[in-house]
Amino acid sequence: MLNDYTKIPAKLNANVTLKIIPGHFATNHSHITNYMEMGTMKTRCSEAHGVASILAMHYTISTPVDTILCCDGTEVIGTYLAEELTKAGVLNYNAHRTVYVLSPEYSPGGQLIFRDNLQLAIRGKHTLILMGSLTTGISLEEMMSGVRYYGANVSGACAIFSAVKEVSGMPVISVFSPDDLPEYNYYSPADCPLCKKGIKIDALVNSFGYSVLK
């Protein structure tokens, strides 16, 4: 399936490319017309650093960041983003004057949890949430609610790709947007025109990748 992709370069760094596969795909919250393969951006150091550099351009020294919460397997990007923000002089208010890089954990029931030994990196911290892909913004809204429950202050939200510009009043910074993918559309499962035309779903997709439906 990955042999059918098209590469879309980022406007601010042509070395950062998003692989696009057209079709009919189902996420947890919607149906989408393009699958976005982000594996190399999340795991290849040169590309991850490129993504982080683009995101860091949008933050000023007036945006406090103590912790970067890396969702959807974005830990490599988050580490480089912490480095870029530190070099840019972005403020942090924790006692060690550094940026924590943290990944979320989920209970068997799907609730966001932070173990007692890691809560020092989230409680009372100005937290920047980093995600892979946002379609409806529901997952970001849930993440924001979860970190606030643990006493964090959400200072920003960013993603590799986002179809939304803000969630619950929080602006979302992204490397790629629907402007880069003119044929990209997303629908609620109940209103999906592809389903209504009888077009079968090609694959189930999430932050780990895709599973083709036979």
N, C-alpha and C positions, 0 to 999 in steps of 0.2 A: 504493500500500500504506500509506503514511503517513497517508492520510486516515482510516484506521480506528483510530487510536490513542486511548488514554485517558490523561489526565494524572493523575499521582500527586504531590501536593505533599509536600515534605520536612517532617517533624514540627517541626524547629527553625527553618524558614524557608519559609513558604508561597510565596515568590517563586521558589524552586528547585523545578522540577517534572521528573519523569521521565515520558517518553512510552512507553506500553506497547502492544504489538500482540500479541494472542494468536495462537497457531498452532503449527506444528511446525517448529522451526529446528535447524540443525546448526552447532555450533562445532567447533573443532579437537579438543576432548576430550570433548564430550558433546552430547546432544540436549536442547533446552529448549522449554518451552511458551509462553514470552513473549520477544519481541524487545524490547530496551530501547534506545530512540533517545536518545543523549546528545550529539548534535551541537551543540546550542545551549549546553549546559552547558560544553562544551569550547572553544567559540569566541566566545560572546557575553560581553563583559566583565562585565556586571552579574550574569549567572548564574554565571560562573566564580568571581567574587569571593564570591558567596553560598555556593557549594560549599566554597571555601577557608575561609571564616569558620566554617562548621559543623565541618569537620575540625579546625581549629585549636583549637576548644573542648575537644577531647579530649586535648590535649597540655599538659603542665605545664613549668615552668621546669627541672624535673629531667630532662627528656628532651633530650639533646644532639642537635642537628641541624646538620651542616656542609653537607650536600648533599641536595637533593631530586631523586631520579631519576624523571623523568616518563615513564611508559609509556602506550601506547595513545592518544597525541595529547593528553595532559593538560598540555601546557606552560603554557598560559595560567593554568589552575588552580594549577599549581605555583608560578608567579611570584607570584600573590596569596597563596598559602599561605606562601611565604618571607617576604613582607611582614607577614602576620598573626603568624607565629611570632616574628619580630624585634620587633614591637611588644609582644608578650606577654612578652618577656624570655627566650625559650628560649635555652639556652646553645649556643654553638658554639666550637670549639677551634682553628679554623684561624687562621693568622697574620694574615689580613685582617679577622677578626671579622665575617664576613658569611656569607650562605648562597648556595652555588652551586646553580644550577638547570640540570639536565643531562638529555639524552635518550639512550636506549640506541641503539646501532647493531648490526646483525647482519651476519655474514658470509654469503656465498651459501649456505653449509651450515646456516645458522640459529643459529650460535654468537654469543653476546653478545661484543662487542668494544668497547674504548675506545681510541681513537687515542692515540699517545704524548703529543701536545700537550694532551690533555684528562685524562690520568690524574692530574694534580695535583688535579683536582676530585673524585676518587674514592678514590685510594690513601690509606689511613689515616684516611679521613673517616667520621664518624658519618652514615650515609645513611638517609634516609627514602624508602621506595619508594612511589610514587603510581601507582595503576592505574585504569583505567576500570571494568572489570567483572571480577569473579572468580566462577567457577562451581564448579570443583573445587579450585582452589588450586594446580594443577599449574604454571601459568605463573608464579605468584608464587614457588613453590619453586625453579623454574629460575632466576628472576631473582636470588633471594637467593644461590643457589649461585654464580652468575656474578659478582656484585659482590664476594662474599667472595674469589673467586679473584684479583680485582684488589686485594685488601688492604683492602677497606672493612669497616667495622663496621655491621651493619644495626641501626639504632636503632628502627625502626618500619615499619609497612606500613599503607596506607590505600587506599580506593577509593571511587568514586562508588556502586557497588553491589557487595555481596559476599554470596554464599550461604554462605560459611564464616566462622566467628568466629576461627579461628586456623589457621596453617599452620606445621608443624614447630615448634610451641611459641611462635610469634610471633603475638600478638593482631592482628587485622585490624580497623581502624576504618573504618566506611563511613557514607555519608549515607543510603543505602537498604539494606534487607535483605529477606529473604523475608517478614518480618512485615508489610512494607508491600505485599506482593503475595501475598495468600492463595492465589491460583490458580497461582502459579509452582511449577514442578517441573523437575528436571533428571535425566537418566538416562544411563547409559553407552550407547553405540551398540548394543552387543550385547543389552542388556536393555530397550531402549526399548519401552514398551507401545504407543505410537502406531505404531511400525513394525510391531509384531506384529499390529496391527489393520488393517494395510494402508493407513494414512493417509500420504500422500506428504509429503515435506519441502517446506515452502513456500519456504524460502530458506536459503542459506549465510550465516552471520554471523561477523563478526570486529570488531576495534576500529575499522575504517574504516566499517563499515555493513553492508549486506546486499545479496545478489545473488539475485534471484528465480529459481527453477528453473521453466522453462516446462513 
